[in-house]
Amino acid sequence: MRFRELVLSDASGGESLRLDLHPGLTVLSGLPEPARRELIETFITAAAGGRADRALTTDGPVARAWLDAFGGRGDDALVDELARLDGRLVALDEYDARVAYHQAATRFAAVDEELSRLTELEPTADDDDRILAAAEAIDALQERVASAVDRADRCRRVADWAGSVVDGSEPAPAPTEASSELVDLADRCRRARQKLARLERELSTHRADELSPGLDRRVALLAPLDQDRLWEAHRRVKDADAHLASAIERRSELEEDLPDEVEAAIDSAHIERVRAEEVVARRWRPGIFGSSVPAAVGLVLGLAEGAIGGVLVIVGIGVAARLIVTPRIALARASNAERRELARVGADSYLGLHLRRLADPTDPDAPHEMEEITHALEDAAREQTAALLAWKELVGRLDPSEADGLEAEIRVHAVRFNTSLRTETDEKLQADLRAAEADLAARNGRLADSARELTERAEVLDREAETAAIDLIARLTEQGIDPDQDTGAIAAAVDGLRGAATQRGRERSALRPRSEIEAEHAALTDELAERERPGWAGAPLPPPPPAGSSLLRRRRSEVVRRMAAMLPTSPEAGGPDLPLLLDEPLAGLAGDELTDALARTAASSRQVIYLTEDAGVATWARARSA
């Protein structure tokens, strides 16, 4: 038996690797130990016939006879097992190859689609940029048009309102768009107009020639008086009444109550006595002066003119009686009246009465407080008396309470009783009226200027809106959108264009660079061409074979190892007609020994396949080959 050729086929149907074997000696040199071991396994696998991609041809019996010749019946079972294992592993390898091919094909389809999409999207990049820019421009123009129209309308509303304020026919409140400065100016215009109307009414009333026929007697009595002195005296009386009432109230808080009529009579008598004392005190000095001067002058003149001197003396006596004697008589009567009222309740003095009536006589501070309040009451009574005297000296018999609430009215009528004051007031009112007219004219002028500026601003905004509208129509027409549609339809169309361009932009951004996609596409094309086998293209992935490839491979390795161990290891071993597959059989020899051993091997009648890494063997073989 001779081996002729070892054929290693490509499962994808490509070129096969063929190793022609010399019928005598074939030296395969430069093989390290792993390569030699793998080649031996290849020979065994091919001889066993379990794989279609490995074949070992002979010039006689089948190659399996070579394996059978080196083993017994148990070794035949190993050959059969190796064939079965190789068959199953080939199926597993084919499935793995189909899985790898299917994965590569799936990835190739995705990359091819990505490349196609990139090819489709690349030309639209500039168009999409123009569409997005046009959409932004359309949005900006729509906003400009709407903003200009809205601002123009607001300017006109404010201008119309300002004009109505200037005309004095303002029918509605200020628009919300009006600035605070303009609203404040309008308020000032209103106030100026109101002031002007008030001054006109006051001047008209002031220039009326006749008083009202039914004029109140109090107005006629008080209007001719000095108004500042009059109302100062009136306020003094009111303040004195309030202080007296307050003092009485404070005193009543500290003492026990008496019958109202008794207490009122005692208080009235006491206040009358205090008033009498105040009158005496006030008239004492004027009485002395008023009586002594006429009496002295009368005595001096009586030496020359007895009649005149006598008259002056009588006048002095009368003044003394009026200012000194009469008030003292009134004081004596008031004191007697007070003592009579106090005697009714068994009291010697007004202060003693109130000290006796203390609500808590054990309080050490109560007598002092009562005394203080009593003095305050007396002071308030004196002040009330002085205020009433000042009022009566100025007014007469009219009670101060009758003048309550008449100050404003009386001051108005007071002007009519004073010619110089009337003239002065007329001139003042005229001056105020002229100033109010000038102020109103100035404020109305400013407000009218503001209204005019707002109207002009509205016209500018109208022109701006018109220009923007023309540009908007051109943009919409350029993008194929009907500008005569309503705003909602235009917005929807613009959003559609923008959305499509944006989506394409997102897709372009998500795609890889063309160079990277094309490189992967080319690599996958080559990989598919390498992996593809007849019938795989387009076919679905078959179901996987039973699991356990790792266990099968370990068992195969063990079977191959055992079969390799059966092979002869030296040129002298084995039968005379069987090929020898030797793995470095002359290791350790060199020089002539190696040359002689190689010569004997080559002279053998058997076929020898010599696997070596020894450079000397390779040199010898090349020389023999030549």
Secondary structure, DSSP 4 states (H G I P E B T S, - for coil): --EEEEEE--TTS-PPEEEE--SSEEEE-S--HHHHHHHHHHHHHHHHT--TTEEEEESSS-THHHHHHTS-HHHHHHHHHHHHHHHHHHHHHHHHHHHHHHHHHHHHHHHHHHHHHHHHHGGGHHHHHHHHHHHHHHHHHHHHHHHHHHHHHHHHHHHHHHHHHHHT---SPPPTTS-HHHHHHHHHHHHHHHHHHHHHHHHHHHT-SS--TT--HHHHHHTTS-HHHHHHHHHHHHHHHHHHHHHHHHHHHHBPPPPHHHHHHHHHHHHHHHHHHHHHHHHHHHHHHHHHHHHHHHHHHHTT-HHHHHHHHHHHHHHHIIIIIHHHHHHHHHHHHHHHHHHHTT-SSHHHHHHHTBS-TT-TTHHHHHHHHHHHHHHHHHHHHHHHHHHHHHT-S--GGGGTT-HHHHHHHHGGG-HHHHHHHHHHHHHHHHHHHHHHHHHHHHHHHHHHHHHHHHHHHHHHHHHHHHHHHHHHHHTT--TTS-HHHHHHHHHHHHHHHHHHHHHHHHSPPHHHHHHHHHHHHHHHHHH--TTTTTPPPPPPPPS-HHHHHHHHHHHHHHHHHHS--STTSS-TTS-EEEESTTTT--HHHHHHHHHHHHHSSS-EEEE---HHHHHHHHHHH-
